[in-house]
């Protein structure tokens, strides 16, 4: 249950209405919340008690690109490495994230802050799939870098307590994703994902949880040969 509530992420360009803000439309068209598959990087995940540090190696075949570097702040044991390899060999980690750009509805976006280079929009969310009752209670706040027409940050949060399913009450849900600005050498890339949930199930089981994901050590592939 907690895992499903924490996974309010990710991507893919979508068809967008022409009447919306042009800077927002352009940023959403080029938006990708996952790292490109041809980039290697390190992903560190922590819930405050447990942590995992993994490496995605774009030079390796699919289903073999992920490796476990550290677990709970230490070197993983041989048994943990074997279990990790067995689990990751059964499925790919790419292309499975929710399509966040398709959920963001820019048709009635509101400008809530504006500067010389950045503008902040607030939008409603469309349901991710049939039967999705969570999107109705969430709003998205997007920070767009105007010169590059790039999304620098997205915050998803509820504006009132809600019940996404029978017996489940969410008092506060907040997910914030941040991205680097593109340069001549690299595209916009994910930097952090922070999620916080406060709620309960059937009035006695706490659903309180926090999760932080940090991305680092990006390397493109294929790499440019040296001189």
N, C-alpha and C positions, 0 to 999 in steps of 0.2 A: 504494500500500500504506500509506504513512504517513498519507495523508488519511483512509483508512478507519479506521485505528487511533485517530486523534485525534478522530473524531466520536462521542464518547460523551456526547451531550447530548439534551436536550429532551423532549416533553411530552404533554399532554391528560389530563383527568380520566378515571378508569376505575371500573368496578364493584369494590367492595372488600368483603372479608369482615367481618361484623359483630363477630367475636370479637376483632379487633385493638384496639390502644390507641385510645381515642376521639379524643385530640388528634391522633394521627398520621393517623387516618382522615379527620378533618375537614380537615387540612392538605393531604392528597393529593387530596381531592375538589376543592379550590379551586386546586390547583397548575397553573401554566402557566409553562413555562420559557422560552418565547419572549415577546418583547414583543407586546402586543396589536396587531392590525393597524391600529387607529385611533389609534395613537401614532406621532409622528415622533421620530427619535433619530439619534445618530451612533454608529457601530460601528467601533472601531479594532482591527485584528488584526495581531499580530506574532509571528514565530517566532525572534526574536533577531537575524536578519540582514535579513529583508525585512519590510516593514510596509505596510498598506493602511488608509486611513481613508475610510469610506463614510458616506453619509447616506441614511436611509430617510425619505421624505417621504410621509406618509399622505394628503396633499391631492391627490396625483397619481394617475392611473389605474394599475391593476395592470399589471405588466410595465414600468412607467416610473417606479417609485417610488425606485429606487436610483440614486445618483450618486457618482462618485469625487471625493473632496476632496483627498486627498494620497496619494502613493505613495513609499515608502522615505524618508519625512520631507521630501519636496519637492512642489512643484506638479507635477501630471502633465502630460506633453507632449500636444500635439494628437493625436498618433498613439495614445497610451495612452488618452486620453479616447474616441476613436473606437472603439478595440477594446473598451473597457469597455461603451460604449453598445450596441454590436453584440451582445456576449455577453449582457448583462442583458436586452435586449429580447426574447430568445428564450424566456425562462422567468421565472416568478415566484419570489421568494425565500421566500414565506410558506407555512406549513403542510407543509413537507417534512421536518421534523426527526423523529428517532426518538421514539417515545412513551415517554418515560422513566417517567412515572407508572404506566404499564401494566406496566413491567418490575419495579418495586419491589414486593416481596412482603412485606406487613405482617403476615401471619398469625402469624409467629413472631418478631416484632420484639423485640429486646432493648434495654432501657434501659441506656445506658452512662454517662450523666451526667445530673444533674438539679439545677435551681435553682428560684428563685422564679418566674421568667418563662420559662425555657428548659429544654427536655429534649432530650437527644440519643439517637437510636435507631440501632441497627444492623440491617440487613435483608439478605436474600439477593436476587438478581436472577433474574427469569424470562428465558428466551431472547427476544430481540427478534423473531425470525422462525424458521421451520423451518431447521434446519441451523446455527443460531447456537451455537457452542461456547464463546464468550468468557464469556457470562453465568455459566456454571458456576464460573468461577474468580474472580468479582468479588463484592464486598460493597459495600453502600451505607450511608453514615453520614449521617443527616439531623439537622439542628438545627431544632427547631420552637419558634417563639415562641408560648407558650401564650395570652396575652391576645388576640392576633389570629388564632390558629390558622393561622399562616403559616410556610412553610418558608423559613428564612433562608439555609441552606447545605446543599449535597449534595456529598459526597465519594465517588467511586467508585474503588476500588483493589483490586488482587489481593493475596491473602495468601500466595502462593507462585508461583514461576515456572510458566509454562504454555505449551502449544503450540496456538494456535488453528487452525493449518493445517499441512500438510506443509512442513517446512523452516523454519518460523517459530517462534522462541522469544521469548517476552516475559518479561523478568526483573522489570520493574516498570512498572506502568501506573497513573497517578493522574490523575483529573479532578476539579476542584473548581469548583462553581458557587455564586455568591452572589446574593442578592436583597435588595431594599430592603423595609422594612416598609410596609404600606399606611397611607395617611392618608385624611382626609376628601376630599382633592382627587385622589388617585391610588391605583391598585392597587399590589400588590407587583410590582416590575419587575426584570428581570435587571440585574446590576451588572458581574460579571466571570465569565469562564470561563478556567480555567488547566488545561492538560493537559501531562503529561510521560510519555514512553514511553522505556523502555530495553530494547533487545533486538537480535536479529540475524536475518538471513535466510540460510539455507543456509550457516551457520557462518562467513561471511566478510563479508557486507554488513550494515553497521550500520543499525538502525532507530531509533537514538536521535533524539528530536525533542522540542521544546517549543513550545507554542503558548499565546498569551494573547489573549483577546478582552475589550475593555472597552466598556461602553455608557454613553453620557452624553447630555446636552442633550435630555432628553425633553420633548416637547410634545404635549398632547392635540389630537385633531381629531375632530369640528368644534370649533374654539375658541369660547369664550364671548365673544359680542360685548361690546365695551366700552361704557361709559355714553354 
